[in-house]
Amino acid sequence: MITDDGFRFCPAFHVEDTVAVSNSAISLDARGDTVPDGTAPPSRARLLPRLDIREVTAIFAGGAIGTLLRAWLAVAFPHSPTSWPWPTFVVNIVAAFLLGYFVTRLQERLPLSSYRRPLLGTGLCGGLSTFSTMQVELLKMIDARAYVLADLYAAASIVCGFAAIYVATAVSRRVWVGA
């Protein structure tokens, strides 16, 4: 059931509370608002936001593009467990850069849009970056006893990812990183 404020009514969760204050009871409705005269409204359930199918479609489209690009790079540039996994490393750093740029640019510089951020941030960057593949590659390196390579790869991925976000945010804000 959809309520008049655009939320779904879910009877599985009960959120009504009564609080005693100075010998009188204050009733709170599902939103935490007080109810006059201490009378509690009928029990309301937890309210869930309405699903926006266009936002889900934007996430799906961006995710499909990012995932296909990442998969193509992994197939086009295979590597052994004892060598540096350049395709995964590069796409993760590029995705971190793009995410830093898109989030900063869309939040601070462009007019608000309901679908740019889900399309580019959650979808494209989420599909392009691949923490799970990085974890599998690290496990393969450890199985191949390439411990130093695994340590360097993990550390470089984290440091370069944060650096990419920092640089992208600075570029988006048009603030030059001083030397």
C-alpha positions in Angstrom: 0.0 0.0 0.0 1.4 3.5 -0.9 0.7 6.3 1.5 -0.2 9.8 0.5 3.4 11.0 1.2 4.8 8.6 -1.4 6.1 5.8 0.9 5.2 2.1 1.0 3.5 0.9 4.1 5.1 -2.3 5.3 3.2 -4.1 8.1 6.2 -6.3 9.1 7.8 -3.6 11.2 6.3 -1.8 14.1 7.8 1.6 15.0 5.3 3.2 17.4 6.7 4.2 20.8 5.4 5.8 23.9 7.7 7.8 26.1 6.8 8.9 29.7 7.8 12.5 30.5 6.8 14.3 33.8 3.9 12.0 34.7 2.4 12.3 31.2 2.8 10.1 28.2 3.8 11.5 24.8 2.9 9.3 21.9 5.1 9.2 18.8 3.8 8.2 15.4 5.8 6.2 12.8 7.7 9.4 11.8 8.6 10.3 15.4 6.0 13.1 15.4 4.1 13.7 18.7 0.4 13.1 18.7 -1.8 15.6 20.4 -3.6 14.7 23.7 -1.4 11.6 24.2 -3.6 9.5 22.0 -1.5 7.2 19.8 -2.5 6.8 16.2 -3.2 3.4 14.8 -0.1 1.3 14.7 1.9 2.1 11.5 4.7 0.1 10.1 8.1 1.1 8.8 7.9 3.2 5.8 10.0 2.4 2.8 10.8 4.9 0.0 9.1 4.4 -3.4 11.3 2.6 -6.0 12.1 4.8 -8.9 12.3 2.5 -12.0 14.2 5.2 -14.0 16.9 5.4 -11.3 17.2 1.6 -11.3 17.4 1.7 -15.1 20.2 4.3 -15.0 22.2 2.2 -12.5 21.6 -0.9 -14.7 22.7 0.8 -17.9 25.8 2.4 -16.3 26.7 -0.9 -14.6 26.3 -2.9 -17.8 28.7 -0.5 -19.7 31.3 -0.5 -16.9 31.1 -4.3 -16.4 31.4 -5.1 -20.1 34.4 -2.7 -20.5 36.1 -4.3 -17.5 35.4 -7.8 -18.7 36.7 -7.0 -22.2 40.0 -5.6 -20.7 40.4 -8.7 -18.6 40.0 -11.0 -21.6 42.1 -8.8 -23.9 45.0 -8.6 -21.4 45.4 -11.9 -19.5 48.2 -12.3 -16.9 49.7 -15.0 -14.8 49.3 -15.1 -11.0 53.0 -14.1 -10.6 52.8 -10.9 -12.7 51.2 -7.6 -12.0 47.5 -7.6 -12.9 47.5 -4.4 -15.0 44.0 -4.6 -16.4 42.4 -4.8 -13.0 44.8 -2.2 -11.4 44.2 0.3 -14.2 40.4 0.0 -14.3 40.2 0.3 -10.5 42.3 3.5 -10.5 40.4 4.9 -13.5 37.1 4.1 -11.8 38.3 5.8 -8.6 39.3 8.9 -10.6 36.0 8.9 -12.4 34.0 8.4 -9.3 35.8 11.3 -7.5 35.3 13.5 -10.6 31.6 12.6 -11.1 30.5 12.8 -7.5 32.3 16.2 -7.0 31.2 17.6 -10.3 27.6 16.5 -10.1 27.2 17.5 -6.4 29.0 20.9 -6.5 29.1 22.2 -10.1 26.1 21.0 -12.1 22.4 21.4 -11.6 20.9 18.5 -9.6 19.8 15.6 -11.7 18.0 12.5 -10.5 19.8 10.1 -12.9 23.3 11.3 -13.6 24.7 10.2 -10.3 23.2 6.7 -10.3 24.2 6.3 -14.0 27.7 7.5 -13.7 28.7 6.9 -10.1 26.8 3.8 -8.9 26.4 2.2 -12.3 29.4 3.0 -14.5 32.1 3.3 -11.8 30.6 0.5 -9.8 30.6 -1.8 -12.8 34.0 -0.7 -14.0 35.8 -1.1 -10.6 36.2 -4.6 -9.3 37.1 -5.2 -5.7 36.1 -8.9 -6.0 38.5 -9.5 -8.9 41.3 -7.8 -7.0 40.7 -10.1 -4.1 40.7 -13.2 -6.4 44.0 -12.0 -7.9 45.5 -11.4 -4.5 44.5 -15.0 -3.4 46.1 -16.4 -6.6 49.3 -14.5 -5.9 49.3 -15.9 -2.4 48.7 -19.4 -3.7 51.6 -18.9 -6.1 53.7 -17.7 -3.1 54.2 -14.3 -4.6 53.7 -12.6 -1.2 55.7 -9.4 -2.0 53.8 -8.9 -5.2 50.5 -9.4 -3.4 51.5 -6.9 -0.7 52.6 -4.3 -3.3 49.5 -4.8 -5.4 47.1 -4.3 -2.4 49.0 -1.3 -1.1 49.4 0.3 -4.6 45.7 -0.2 -5.3 44.6 1.5 -2.1 47.1 4.4 -2.3 46.6 5.0 -6.0 42.9 4.8 -5.6 42.8 7.4 -2.9 45.3 9.6 -4.9 43.0 9.3 -7.9 40.0 10.4 -6.0 42.0 13.4 -4.5 43.2 14.5 -7.9 39.8 14.1 -9.5 38.2 16.1 -6.8 40.8 18.8 -7.2 40.4 18.8 -11.0 36.6 19.0 -10.7 36.8 21.9 -8.3 39.5 23.5 -10.5 41.9 23.7 -7.6 45.4 22.9 -8.6 47.4 20.7 -6.3 50.4 22.7 -5.4 53.9 21.3 -5.4 
